[in-house]
Amino acid sequence: MKILLIYPYCIEDRLYGEETSILPIGLYYIGAILKKNNYDVEILNWHDINKAPHLIKEGLLEKAPDIIGLSILQANRWGGIEIARTAKQINPRIKIIFGGIGATFLWKHLLENFKEIDFLVIGEGEYPFLGLVEYLKNPANNKLSEIKGIAYNKNGKAIKTEPAAYIEDLDELPVPARYFTYQHLSSTRGCPGNCSFCGSPKFWGRKVRFHSSDYFVEQLELLSRKGVSFFYFSDDTFTINKKRVIEICQKIIEKDLNITWAAISRVDYVNEEILSWMRRAGCIQISYGVESGSEKIRYQILNKKIEDEQIKKAFRMTTKYGILSRAYFIYGLKGETWSTIQETIDLIDEIKPLSAIFYILDLFPGTALYDDYQKKTGITDDIWKKKIEDIMYFETDPLLSQDMIIAFGHKLRSYYYSNINLYADSVELINEKSFYPMHSDFFSRLGMTFSHGDYADKEEIQNKEKIAEKLFKRSLEYYPDQRAFLGLGIIRQMRKDFKESIRILLKAIRYFPENEQLILCLGISYMNLGAFEEALSHFLEFETSPQIIPYIANCYHALGNYAKEAEINKKNNLLS
């Protein structure tokens, strides 16, 4: 019995595409419990397969699954439906199971309107999905109606069974890292918050359930051994339990895991002790939901019970420990005006986030705002028969227009990016020597963001190269950092100041003689001065590198050693 677990594509391009390209950790948990029970299961990330739609049919023909489970958010439900239709056309006997937050809150609508769907898993999916697989394997020995937490059509009517109980001891689940490789993982389920725009309270419940620190760190260790070095901790609020966070951090340090990671938290659940341990254990970024600069909007519209002072304090502390602070903002809400947009801008100036994401408010099933919308308008879930991903709140509010929303977004983004250089320039880190290597790493990462990363193509940001250069220099004031050396070397190259580039990079390789990128950059600077022998002497330290081999050939050509050039080109052709 072959099982495919698929993460489908959205039908619209995303402004922040990376946030819809990541496989939900829940698929890996379901895959792990199936593997533990000796099922043949494969997980596929098809978040962008619609760019080459012929690959859907080809992939399904090649894999020939008996069961397909699709992880459904609201935005990718049409991708799931289209994949299911293709699968049924290939093999009408194939069984299609939808699960996830989108399937949970639209279970009846999906069953009544899309005959391609055989079953839905409602809520937490591991044991209901396993129960369905066991039923499909042997229907005679299993009763469908006794499987908790599922929905299906019976005699033309959509029904759901008794809800499955939440898994109280999350550690009873098999560790997915024993079977799969991934970067996004979670140590908790649930959130104590009750934000009106979020589906988490209804899906997971407001009681937080925890993996033990040992379970969570075991995942990190297993994945680290597989070569994963950067992780996203996708808990709704990673820092909810201070003692446990510190335990996790201490165990990461004790095991000497050479990893970095980003987390999500709330501004009212961090303090200096937590942030200090998180930074020591490799945390480089924390994302906070600020949502709006208007306390009225946060409290009355979004039910986000956080105060301005809590926001300011959290961002100040986070940056102080050399952790990049990211702020999430939502605009286009009930009561949004140019005045509330200005309040958000004023708060941005106060907290100086080093990364910011701006979203237009969407209404999604499972949220309090969507429930209110249905009560006020009488609109049913039939609206989702349309091939749409979401409902923008402003479309339901006569006091807001599309032109206003576009103008709000433009103002927020242009102001933020026009001032990000000032925020970067204002950073002051804790003056504690044990943090100096981490401070150096922080400034070099931030510098690369301006020179080669997210901010490099932002037209609103002026003098990006100078900002990056200043940040690289600040990095090296704390500690030698290969990223900062490389950044400075490249900047000098771009200015055609090859002698200064060489001086910087020769200093760098005294600290980092095995760094291929430093050697490559150094050799290129020598070549630009016509010093091909010097360049070659450094390139030959990496003579088997596919990246450096072409430069070795160019040096031999410039030196008139055509036999060696031919030999190197032959080697390069064999490698490629």
MINU-293460 format. One record per residue (C-alpha): residue in one letter; y, x, z. Coordinates in steps of 0.001 Angstrom, whole numbers, plus 500000, padded with zeros to 6 digits. Layout:
BEGIN
AYXZ/...
end
This chain:
BEGIN
M500000500000500000/K503195501644498771/I506459500792500578/L509963501681499395/L512958501478501709/I516115501386499593/Y519809501587500386/P521503499695497522/Y524810500258495788/C528118498434496206/I529454496671493138/E532988498024493591/D534219501597493823/R535324502534497317/L538586504175498364/Y536592506131500950/G533330506454499054/E531646508775501526/E531464505949504058/T529238503807501825/S527100506622500458/I525307507424503701/L521897505983504490/P521897503903507682/I519879505548510443/G517981502266510828/L516087502927507589/Y514782506184509035/Y513630504448512223/I511764501831510182/G510326504570507981/A509200506494511060/I507429503538512663/L505653502842509359/K504656506498509030/K503344506508512596/N501146503540511638/N499835505434508592/Y501703503568505871/D502799505221502634/V506590504894502765/E509457506492500873/I513203506158501481/L515619506092498527/N519392506385498620/W520503504314495625/H524146503970496672/D525342505055493207/I522389504332490930/N524436501589489238/K526287504376487419/A523048504909485493/P521394501465485795/H518421502343483589/L517244504545486465/I516549501446488581/K513778500213486294/E512508503723485650/G512388504475489376/L510552501257490230/L508034501794487423/E507389505339488593/K507045504463492299/A505096501207491717/P505727499821495216/D503959496850496752/I506787496168499204/I510503496934498971/G512763496822502000/L516483496793501260/S519151497712503818/I521911495156503350/L525495495495504449/Q527956492886503279/A529373495121500544/N526041496089498965/R524236492751499051/W524690492206495286/G523249495660494659/G520238494611496713/I519903491337494805/E520055493089491437/I517443495671492470/A515217492861493758/R515508490983490455/T514541494049488479/A511581494666490781/K510348491072490394/Q510651491293486608/I508433494380486652/N505943492983489137/P506251489311490224/R503760489969493048/I505962492577494724/K507346491527498119/I511060491886498800/I512385492178502368/F516085492203503166/G517306493564506496/G520446494874508146/I523692493345509335/G524451491624506014/A521028490010505863/T521124488993509528/F524336486975509304/L523633485455505864/W519889484903506207/K519936481199505349/H522394481602502473/L520325484406500946/L517014482555501194/E518436479332499793/N520183480938496830/F518157483966495758/K514512483350495004/E513916487091494591/I514008487499498373/D510694486817500117/F511569487671503725/L514487488706505879/V514463490750509045/I516950489411511582/G518624491925513894/E516866495049515160/G514337495775512482/E511565498170513500/Y508937495840514943/P509695492768512770/F509400494903509638/L506151496453510846/G504835492954511629/L505648491782508105/V503913494769506549/E500802494162508646/Y500852490491507676/L501173491310503961/K498359493825504240/N496014491291505790/P497382487673505783/A494085486233506969/N494283488058510319/N498005487568510989/K500226484510511386/L503627484710509758/S505152482221512189/E504234484455515130/I506255487428513899/K509488487428515866/G512810488230514251/I512158487206510632/A513177484468508193/Y511478483055505093/N511145479933502970/K508497477394503945/N507944474289501837/G511308474879500182/K513182475187503464/A514692478343504958/I513431478917508488/K513605481724511004/T511247482573513806/E511997483202517451/P514398486155517865/A512796489499518589/A513701490982521953/Y515935494033521960/I514071497310522428/E515085498233525970/D513545501717525964/L514737503246522691/D512659506354523375/E509495504365522627/L510444504587518952/P508995507543517022/V511497510323516338/P512502509901512666/A513207513635512296/R509464514289512505/Y509127512617509105/F512529512719507386/T515626514865506983/Y519072513373507527/Q522530514112508968/H523612510777510464/L521999509823513738/S522754507685516749/S521985508042520449/T522859504469521448/R522769500880520273/G525456498394521231/C529122498551522198/P530909497141525264/G533903496218523108/N534369492803521571/C536691493500518638/S537259490432516484/F536843492331513191/C533498493961514081/G529954492594513725/S528440494942516315/P528810492586519320/K526716489892517631/F524236492240515982/W523459494676518799/G524870492847521782/R527508494207524142/K524986495823526468/V524603499471525484/R521082500871525258/F520526504621525312/H518140507201523998/S517516509850526609/S519327513137526111/D515931514819525548/Y515015512414522721/F518371512825521029/V518502516602521269/E514912516824520023/Q516110515120516828/L518916517642516476/E516546520549517047/L513985519303514522/L516664518705511893/S518297522047512628/R514971523782511960/K514928522030508577/G518270523605507732/V520683520813508670/S523700522348510388/F526282519539510378/F525755516071511867/Y527526512738512231/F526888510953515529/S527380507355514422/D527261505634517828/D529918502932518150/T531148504803521235/F529366508116521752/T531176508918525013/I530367505654526794/N528337507436529503/K530042510610530719/K527016512110532500/R524735511628529508/V527240513098527030/I527536516216529164/E523719516452529408/I523424516291525621/C526070518965525194/Q524492521238527794/K521088520940526114/I522558521739522702/I524055524882524222/E520883525803526168/K518785525518523010/D521360527629521151/L521514525143518287/N523959526548515777/I525333523169514714/T528621521337514283/W529101517620514505/A531518514693514373/A531479511634516623/I533105508224517109/S534656507118520383/R537252504911522005/V540463506266523452/D539618504755526854/Y536271506561527075/V537262510236526877/N538587512743529385/E539130516493529498/E535716517292530961/I533878515391528225/L536033516900525468/S535567520407526840/W531768520094526783/M531751518432523371/R533773521261521842/R531550523917523404/A528499522135521953/G529880522104518406/C531954518928518092/I534681519439515476/Q535951515872514933/I536276512599516836/S537252509334515145/Y539126506714517153/G539876503136516204/V543608502851516780/E543885499896514381/S547624499141514730/G550799500421516332/S551513496888517523/E549995496189520940/K550362492479520213/I548199492755517104/R545641494940518873/Y545301492565521827/Q545842489111520354/I544495489447516805/L541914492228516967/N540886491825520627/K541108495626520947/K542031496162524574/I543617499594524416/E547154500563525390/D549620502868523677/E549480505375526522/Q545688505544526362/I545901506258522631/K548530508969523067/K546621510644525885/A543301510667524018/F544789512231520884/R546718514795522912/M543581515848524822/T541329515867521759/T543625518136519771/K544201520358522811/Y540500521304522808/G540452522150519115/I538754518949517973/L540192517306514868/S541409513835515828/R540915511129513207/A542604507743513477/Y541386504513511877/F544073501960511082/I543818498380509830/Y546716496619508118/G547315493288506425/L546533491205509515/K547899487966510867/G551489488609511935/E551789491832509907/T555404492497508900/W557514495501508019/S558322495650511722/T554661496012512774/I554088498549509990/Q556978500538511457/E555349500312514892/T552223501860513375/I554305504622511778/D556040505285515101/L552674505551516849/I551393507905514145/D554378510143514846/E553519510096518536/I549794510853518291/K549950513169515243/P546409512579513968/L545049515348511764/S543091512834509713/A543759509148509134/I542002506302507321/F543845503101506413/Y541933499883505696/I543025496415504624/L541569493812506992/D538390492227505613/L536657489113506892/F532889489582507213/P530135487240508428/G529153488002511999/T532712488660513151/A534947486464515290/L537646486535512608/Y535208485163510016/D534126482407512404/D537771481443512932/Y538349481435509184/Q535447479043508633/K536598476710511420/K540143476543510078/T539251476112506412/G535837474421506433/I534612477014503943/T530857477633504135/D528731480674503377/D528441479351499830/I531530481411499084/W529182484399498899/K527526482953495803/K530430484581494014/K529925488179492998/I532376489448495585/E531990492014498323/D534485490725500847/I537324488360501685/M540649490043502335/Y542452488386505222/F545763488358503365/E544188486098500715/T543879483420503409/D547398483767504859/P550339482169502994/L552758484500504798/L551186487552503139/S550881488467499466/Q549053491092497464/D552351492800496635/M553212493016500338/I549823494479501193/I550087497095498448/A553556498002499692/F552352498217503319/G549496500526502339/H551722502720500192/K554243503077503010/L551606504005505592/R549794506532503413/S552877508145501892/Y554516508524505286/Y551387509987506832/Y550730512516504070/S554410513469503879/N554314514397507566/I550811515807508035/N552214519333507690/L554396518696510745/Y551431517390512703/A549383520468511813/D552291522731512699/S552689521117516123/V549141521794517330/E548931523550520698/L545498524468522019/I544295525108525540/N544906528723526523/E541431529596527732/K539786532740526360/S536296531284526201/F537656528803523629/Y539297531426521399/P536411531666518870/M536394527849518681/H540171527738518270/S539878530215515409/D537256528005513792/F539485524937514255/F542503526454512526/S540446527898509668/R538806524513509012/L542187522810509097/G543584525421506724/M540786524841504229/T541533521111504359/F544937521887502864/S543846524598500434/H540522523254499152/G539653520057501022/D540821516469501462/Y544534517278501375/A544503519719498466/D545072516989495856/K547526514850497824/E550806514901495902/E552773513685498914/I551993516892500815/Q554465519605499956/N553826523365500275/K550102522949500887/E549456526620500152/K552007527772502718/I550632525357505321/A547117526669504718/E548290530272504903/K549991529668508233/L546892527980509634/F544623530837508485/K546935533325510181/R546902531275513389/S543121531294513200/L542972535075513067/E545352535379516014/Y542530533993518148/Y539398535597516712/P537964537023513458/D536916534097511262/Q535308534497507842/R536731531211506573/A540286532270507477/F539869535712505878/L538510534122502706/G541306531567502589/L543977534241502890/G542242536408500290/I542138533519497799/I545780532604498421/R546835536198497707/Q544704536164494573/M546397532990493382/R549743534725493836/K548390537700491875/D548968539918494901/F545588541573494416/K546315544625496553/E547073542475499584/S544015540339498835/I541895543499498834/R543418544695502111/I542630541380503810/L539098541173502422/L538193544794503250/K539129544018506830/A537045540854506653/I533848542558505494/R534015544960508410/Y533357541911510557/F531196539991508073/P529434542466505757/E526779539922504713/N529191537211503582/E528658536710499870/Q531848534708499312/L533993537435500849/I532334540048498638/L532781537875495547/C536463537322496256/L536973541045496967/G535245542070493749/I537325539650491680/S540516541117493142/Y539340544630492184/M538511543425488665/N542011542004488259/L543375545482489000/G540995547039486485/A539046548749489283/F535640547804487882/E533680550581489597/E534980549492492998/A534180545888492196/L530699546833491026/S529976548824494174/H530479545666496221/F528830543251493800/L525628545318493726/E525089544501497413/F524233541005496116/E522650541919492789/T520140539055492974/S522776536382493607/P523060533914490686/Q526737533523491525/I527500537264491417/I525225538419488560/P527677537322485783/Y530431539406487426/I528120542419487566/A527513542021483826/N531266541790483183/C531852544992485141/Y529202546882483143/H530770545591479935/A534240546738481001/L532814550163481903/G531099550442478498/N527579550398479930/Y526217547868477434/A522576548651478174/K523052547678481815/E525033544616480758/A522151543486478543/E519660544116481346/I521727542051483796/N522233539223481318/K518486539130480698/K517886538857484445/N520505536106484670/N518806534135481877/L515467534404483652/L516965533184486917/S518706530258485252/
end
